[in-house]
Structure formats: structure tokens, C-alpha cells
Amino acid sequence: MKVRAMEISDRITINEKVRFGKPVIKGTRVPVDLIIGKLAGGMTYEEVMAEYDLNRQDILAALDYAAKHLSGEEIRAVG
């Protein structure tokens, strides 16, 4: 069975054989959630780029993906 990567954007792909199907930066094994987590934890763009061999457009693509994903999220009050 041939598995192909699904391109989410120019820079983000999903492949069930790479990082358990999590969205990653195209051509890498760096998951989008890792990038968002590092930025949320206080790392600068430059630190993330140096640590994971990414460029600014990769980071912006990860942020864009996260923003679009969250914009569709529904929150319901329970009570």
C-alpha cells in the first residue's frame, strides 16, 4: 500500500508514516504543534529556526495553520 503525503499548504504536509500523521513542516519531521509550543514557551523565531533548521516562512505557516484550525473550533458551555 503506497502512502502519499497530503499537502495542507505550501509548507505543511501530513503523512501517516511521519510523526504519526501529525502536520509537519514540508520536507522535515518537525511537527507544527512543536513549533507552536516552543514559541508559546518563550523561544524566539530565531531560536526555533536555529534549533530545527527552519526559516521564517515555515514558522509563519505553522502559526497560520494553528490560527485556521482554531478558528473552526466550537466551544460549548457545560453546566
C-alpha positions in Angstrom: 0.0 0.0 0.0 1.5 3.3 -1.1 1.3 6.2 1.3 1.5 9.7 0.0 1.8 12.9 1.8 -1.2 15.2 1.9 -0.2 18.8 1.4 -2.1 21.1 3.7 -0.4 24.3 2.5 2.8 25.2 0.6 4.8 24.3 3.7 2.8 21.9 5.7 2.1 18.2 5.0 0.6 15.2 6.6 1.8 11.6 6.1 0.7 8.8 8.3 4.2 7.4 8.3 5.8 10.6 9.5 5.3 11.6 13.2 2.1 9.5 13.4 0.3 11.6 10.8 0.7 14.9 12.6 1.1 18.1 10.4 4.8 18.8 9.9 6.8 21.3 8.0 7.2 20.1 4.5 10.5 18.2 3.9 11.1 17.8 7.6 9.9 15.8 10.6 9.2 19.0 12.6 5.6 19.0 13.8 3.5 22.2 13.7 2.5 21.7 17.4 6.1 21.5 18.4 6.8 24.9 16.8 3.7 26.5 18.4 4.7 25.0 21.8 8.3 26.3 21.6 7.0 29.8 20.7 4.4 29.7 23.5 7.2 28.6 25.9 9.1 31.8 25.1 11.5 30.8 22.4 12.1 33.5 19.7 11.6 32.8 16.0 15.4 32.9 15.6 15.9 30.3 18.3 13.3 28.0 16.8 14.8 28.5 13.3 18.3 27.6 14.6 17.2 24.7 16.7 15.1 23.0 14.0 16.8 24.3 10.8 13.6 26.2 9.7 13.1 29.6 8.1 10.7 32.4 9.0 8.1 31.3 6.4 8.0 27.8 8.0 7.2 29.4 11.4 4.6 31.7 9.8 3.0 28.7 8.1 2.8 26.9 11.4 1.1 29.9 13.1 -1.3 30.3 10.1 -2.2 26.6 10.3 -2.9 26.8 14.0 -4.9 30.0 13.7 -7.1 28.5 10.9 -7.5 25.3 12.9 -8.6 27.1 16.0 -11.0 29.4 14.1 -13.2 26.4 13.3 -13.2 25.1 16.9 -16.5 25.1 18.7 -16.6 25.6 22.4 -19.8 24.6 24.3 -20.6 25.5 27.9 -21.3 22.5 30.0 -23.4 23.0 33.1 
